Structure formats: structure tokens, C-alpha cells
Amino acid sequence: MEKIIEKNLNVSVLMNELKQDNRKMQDVMKEIKGISTKSNILALNSGIEAARAGEAGRGFSVVATEIKKFAEQSLNASNKSETIINSIQSKANEIIAMRTVDVAFDTIDKIDRNLFERNCDVQAWATFDAIKDCLLNPTQETKDVAKAFMKNIHRIYEVYFDFFVVDLSGEIIVAVQNQDQVGQNMSDRQWFQETIRTKNVYVTDMYHSSVVGGYTMGYSSPVLNNDGEIIGVFTTRFNWEFIYDIINKVQIDENSNLYVLNSNGYVIASKDQTGILDTQLSHLKAVEKVLTGSENRGYMIENNKLYAYCLTDGYNAYKGKGWFVLIEESI
């Protein structure tokens, strides 16, 4: 029963099955059309032979004429059926296209909502006294308290690789996991500079970090004193693998592909988890439409494949990074 319910929920699979049945019907109609054509030729030849036979062939001529009428009617019906079948095929493609666009939107929306929560996390944690105290009074005791606090939230929030507290000079003074990073200077990093400059949360694009040993995103928030002055930066490293909790639940045909692309057209996530940060799909017209800003959401057919796409809208305070979801369906 569970398998039947799951299959019924997968509209894409059902529509593809409809299209396959439609193609089978096309094959049947071609056979009928072939039979009608042969019947027409047979009737024509019979009429010729009946004419040669003269009076003796008159009765056979009547039969040949009726066969010819039947063949013509059958051929006309076949042509009409073929037109209807092509129309059904076209409508099936449109239904799949619209449904696939909705899937692309739903996927990027869920990713945005997840990343919005990460945006909220770093802002909230940057306001805690344990983080402020180790920056205002950086003793071993205050650093140990901050580290204990960070370890606790790291244990509760399983979606992070690591947390760091960075002072105004750019030096990491507290880390949760990677203790070898304590003492390292981050003043030349864009995320540090932009957080200090804008006095606001800065979010990196997705990248591979040798420090945490995986694909990640950095969320950095300014830490403010009671007067609203910046005293340091609290920064997190999100574990990108948790995005696949969303992607793996997307119901598409097993022969279809789903990609999350960054603002440069590079794959940053895919259904089969291959080509990450190596494969660029900007050669596709659908991708070009998004990258050039000509269309944020829609679909197009290219090389007998349907490409549905949807650009991020962000979610609340999280404005997004210009990413979009692209789904490839064979038609």
C-alpha cells in the first residue's frame, strides 16, 4: 500500500507513464494506418482487374469500391487519431513542465528557509554574554566559558562543522572543533572584512573548506557591546551535507536530474551528488536565461529535454545568494 501511495504522489512518474502509453498508442495507430494504406492499394488493384474482366468482373468491382471506401475512412480516422494523440502528448509535456517548475520552486524555497534559520542562528548566538565577555575580557576563564557554551549549541544543532570567535584584529580566540585554528588571523578574509564594514551578517557562497574538511557556508555576525560598537565577529560553518536532506526527498523520475546552481552557473548540489563546484551548465539556454536575468522562473525544451528552473527569492531577512534549481526531464 505504501508503494502505491508513494507512486501516486509522484506526478512526474505518472505523467511519463502516460506518455509511454501514448507512444505505444501511436505505434498501434501507425500499424492501422499501414493496414488502411495497403487495403487502399489492394482495392485499387482489384478495381483495375475487375475493369479488365468486363461484365464478369462487375460484381467484384462493387466489392473493390466498398473496400476502397472503407480504407479511405479508416485512413482518415487514423489521421484524426494521430492528431489527437499528438495533442495529448503535447499537453502531457506541458503538465510535466508546469509541475516540474513547481518542484524547482518548492526545492529552492525549502533550501532558502533552511539557510534563513542559519542566518538567524548566528545573529542570536552573537548576542550571548559568553561570546561578548571573551571579547571584552579575553582571559582563559572567559574563553573557556565561551567554548563550553559553543560546544553545547554545537551538540544541539547538528548541522554545523564548527564555530569561531574572532577579535577585532582578526585573530580566532575560541573554536569548538578545530583547535588548531585558534591564533590564526582572518583579517584578510572577505567574510571578516565585510562583517566589520557592514556591521551586519555576511554569508559566503558554498565552498569546500580544507579546515572543516567538507563543503560549507560561512555565516558571520558582528558581536556588539552595550553601546552598539563592534567588538568582534562570531562565525559558523554550516555542513552542506544537510542540504541533501531536502534534495533527496524531491520526487522526480529516476531518469531525471536535479541541480542547485550558484550565481555563476556552477553545480553546488545535485541529485547524484557529482560534479560539485566542477560542472558548469551555463551553456544551457535555460541556465543562460536565469544568469542574464531575463527570466527567473519557467521552463524550456532543448535537445528533446525539458529544463525547469526557479531562482531563489530568499526568505525574510535572508536575501539568498543568487542560486537557482534546475530540473532536467527527458521528453
C-alpha positions in Angstrom: 0.0 0.0 0.0 2.8 2.4 0.9 4.5 1.9 -2.5 1.2 2.6 -4.3 0.7 5.8 -2.3 4.2 7.0 -3.0 3.8 6.3 -6.7 0.6 8.2 -6.9 2.2 11.2 -5.3 4.9 11.2 -7.9 3.1 13.1 -10.7 6.2 13.2 -12.8 6.5 9.4 -12.9 2.8 9.0 -13.7 2.9 11.6 -16.5 5.9 9.8 -18.0 4.0 6.5 -17.9 1.1 8.3 -19.6 3.5 9.5 -22.3 4.9 6.0 -22.8 1.4 4.6 -23.2 0.7 7.4 -25.6 3.7 6.4 -27.7 2.5 2.8 -27.7 -0.9 4.0 -29.0 1.0 6.0 -31.7 2.7 2.8 -32.8 -0.7 1.0 -32.9 -2.2 3.8 -35.0 0.7 3.6 -37.4 0.0 -0.1 -37.9 -3.7 0.6 -38.5 -2.6 3.4 -40.9 -0.4 0.9 -42.7 -3.2 -1.6 -43.0 -5.5 1.1 -44.4 -2.9 2.1 -47.0 -2.4 -1.5 -48.1 -6.2 -2.0 -48.2 -6.5 1.1 -50.4 -3.8 -0.2 -52.8 -5.5 -3.7 -52.8 -8.8 -2.1 -53.7 -7.2 0.0 -56.4 -5.6 -3.1 -58.0 -8.8 -5.1 -57.6 -10.7 -2.3 -59.4 -8.2 -2.4 -62.3 -8.5 -6.2 -62.6 -12.3 -6.0 -62.4 -12.4 -3.5 -65.2 -10.2 -5.8 -67.3 -12.7 -8.7 -66.7 -15.5 -6.7 -68.1 -19.1 -7.8 -67.3 -17.8 -10.9 -65.4 -15.9 -8.6 -63.0 -18.7 -6.1 -62.3 -19.7 -7.7 -59.0 -16.1 -7.8 -57.9 -15.7 -4.2 -58.8 -18.5 -3.3 -56.4 -16.7 -5.1 -53.6 -13.4 -3.3 -54.6 -15.1 0.0 -54.4 -16.5 -0.7 -51.0 -13.1 -1.8 -49.8 -11.6 1.4 -51.1 -14.2 3.5 -49.2 -13.5 1.5 -46.0 -9.8 2.0 -46.5 -10.2 5.8 -47.0 -12.5 6.1 -44.0 -10.0 4.1 -41.9 -7.1 6.2 -43.1 -9.0 9.5 -42.2 -9.8 8.1 -38.8 -6.2 7.2 -38.3 -5.1 10.7 -39.3 -7.6 12.2 -36.8 -6.5 9.8 -34.1 -2.8 10.7 -34.7 -3.6 14.4 -34.3 -5.4 13.7 -31.0 -2.6 11.6 -29.8 0.0 14.3 -30.6 -2.2 16.8 -28.8 -2.3 14.5 -25.7 1.5 14.1 -25.9 1.9 17.9 -26.1 -0.4 18.5 -23.2 1.3 15.8 -21.1 4.6 17.7 -21.8 3.1 20.9 -20.6 1.7 19.4 -17.5 5.0 17.8 -16.7 6.7 21.2 -17.4 4.4 23.2 -15.1 4.6 20.5 -12.4 8.4 20.4 -12.7 8.6 24.2 -12.4 6.6 23.9 -9.1 9.1 21.3 -7.9 12.0 23.6 -8.7 10.3 26.4 -6.8 9.5 24.2 -3.8 13.0 22.9 -3.6 14.8 26.3 -3.7 12.2 27.6 -1.3 12.9 24.9 1.2 16.7 25.4 0.9 16.1 29.2 1.5 14.1 28.5 4.6 16.8 26.2 5.9 19.5 28.8 5.3 17.4 31.6 6.8 17.4 29.6 10.0 21.2 29.5 9.9 21.1 33.3 9.3 19.0 33.7 12.5 21.3 31.3 14.5 24.5 33.3 14.1 22.8 36.6 14.9 21.2 35.2 18.1 24.4 33.5 19.3 26.4 36.6 18.8 24.3 38.4 21.4 25.1 35.9 24.2 27.1 37.1 27.2 29.6 34.3 27.0 30.6 35.4 23.5 30.7 39.1 24.4 32.7 38.5 27.6 35.5 36.6 25.9 36.0 39.5 23.5 35.6 42.3 26.1 37.9 40.5 28.7 39.8 37.8 26.8 41.1 35.7 29.7 41.5 31.9 29.7 38.5 31.7 32.0 36.1 33.8 29.7 37.4 31.8 26.7 36.6 28.5 28.5 33.1 29.7 29.3 32.6 30.7 25.7 33.9 27.4 24.4 31.6 25.5 26.8 28.6 27.5 25.6 29.6 26.9 21.9 30.1 23.2 22.5 26.7 22.9 23.9 24.9 24.6 21.0 27.2 22.6 18.6 25.9 19.4 20.2 22.3 20.6 20.0 22.5 22.0 16.4 23.9 19.1 14.5 24.1 20.9 11.2 27.4 22.8 11.8 31.0 21.8 11.4 32.4 24.5 13.7 32.0 27.8 15.5 34.7 30.5 15.9 35.0 33.7 17.9 37.3 36.3 16.2 38.5 39.5 17.8 38.8 42.9 16.0 42.4 42.2 14.9 41.1 39.1 13.0 42.5 36.5 15.4 40.5 33.5 16.2 40.4 33.3 20.0 37.9 30.4 20.5 37.0 27.4 18.4 34.8 24.4 19.1 36.2 21.6 16.9 39.3 22.8 15.1 41.5 23.9 17.9 44.5 24.3 15.5 42.7 27.4 14.2 43.0 29.3 17.5 45.5 32.0 17.0 45.1 32.1 13.2 44.5 35.6 11.7 41.4 36.1 9.5 41.8 39.8 8.8 42.4 39.2 5.1 39.2 37.1 4.6 36.3 38.7 2.8 33.8 37.4 5.3 35.6 39.1 8.2 36.1 42.4 6.3 32.5 42.6 5.1 31.1 41.8 8.5 33.1 44.6 10.1 32.4 47.0 7.3 28.6 46.5 7.0 28.1 45.8 10.7 25.7 43.1 9.5 25.6 39.4 8.9 27.7 38.3 6.0 27.0 34.9 4.2 29.6 33.3 2.0 28.8 31.3 -1.1 29.1 27.5 -0.8 32.7 26.4 -1.0 35.0 23.5 0.0 36.9 24.1 3.3 40.1 22.3 4.0 39.8 23.4 7.6 36.5 21.7 8.3 37.0 19.0 5.7 33.9 19.5 3.6 31.5 21.7 1.6 30.3 24.5 3.8 28.9 28.0 4.1 30.2 30.6 6.5 27.7 32.8 8.4 29.3 35.7 10.2 27.7 38.2 12.6 29.2 41.2 14.3 29.4 41.0 18.1 28.4 44.3 19.7 28.9 45.8 23.1 26.2 47.5 25.1 26.9 50.7 23.2 26.4 49.1 19.8 30.1 49.1 18.9 31.6 46.1 17.2 34.0 44.2 19.4 34.5 41.1 17.3 32.9 38.5 15.0 31.0 35.3 15.7 31.2 32.9 12.7 29.7 29.5 11.9 30.4 26.8 9.3 27.3 25.1 8.1 27.6 21.4 7.0 26.4 21.5 3.4 25.5 17.7 3.5 22.3 18.6 5.4 21.0 20.3 2.2 20.7 16.8 0.7 18.1 16.1 3.4 15.9 18.3 1.2 17.2 17.3 -2.2 16.9 13.5 -1.6 13.2 13.9 -0.7 12.3 15.6 -4.0 10.1 13.3 -6.1 11.2 13.2 -9.7 11.6 10.4 -12.3 14.6 8.2 -11.6 16.0 9.2 -15.1 15.6 12.9 -14.3 18.3 15.2 -12.8 18.1 18.0 -10.3 20.8 20.6 -9.8 21.3 23.5 -7.5 23.4 26.1 -9.3 25.2 29.2 -7.9 25.2 32.6 -9.5 28.0 31.6 -11.9 26.2 28.6 -13.2 28.3 26.0 -11.3 26.7 22.9 -9.7 26.7 23.2 -5.9 24.4 20.3 -5.3 22.9 17.6 -7.5 20.6 14.6 -7.1 23.6 12.2 -7.7 26.0 14.4 -5.7 28.5 14.6 -8.6 30.2 17.5 -10.4 30.1 19.7 -7.3 31.8 23.1 -8.0 33.4 21.5 -11.1 30.5 21.3 -13.6 29.2 24.5 -15.1 25.9 24.4 -17.0 25.8 28.0 -18.4 25.8 26.6 -21.9 22.2 25.6 -21.5 19.7 28.2 -22.7 17.6 27.7 -19.6 20.6 28.5 -17.3 21.5 31.4 -19.5 18.0 32.9 -19.1 18.5 32.9 -15.3 22.1 34.1 -15.3 21.3 37.0 -17.6 18.2 38.0 -15.5 15.8 37.6 -18.5 13.6 35.1 -16.6 13.6 33.9 -13.0 11.2 31.0 -13.3 9.9 28.9 -16.1 10.8 26.1 -18.5 12.1 25.4 -22.0 12.7 22.4 -24.2 16.2 21.9 -25.6 17.6 18.8 -27.4 14.5 16.8 -26.5 14.9 17.6 -22.8 12.7 19.7 -20.6 14.5 22.1 -18.3 12.5 23.7 -15.5 14.2 26.4 -13.3 13.5 28.7 -10.4 15.7 31.4 -9.0 15.9 32.0 -5.2 13.7 34.7 -3.7 15.4 34.4 -0.4 13.4 34.2 2.8 12.7 37.1 5.1 16.0 38.6 6.2 18.0 36.1 4.2 18.2 37.5 0.7 19.8 34.5 -0.9 22.9 34.1 -2.9 21.5 34.2 -6.4 21.2 30.4 -6.6 18.6 28.5 -8.5 17.3 25.0 -9.0 17.4 23.4 -12.4 15.5 20.1 -13.2 16.2 18.1 -16.3 13.4 15.8 -17.6 13.6 13.6 -20.8 10.7 14.1 -23.1 
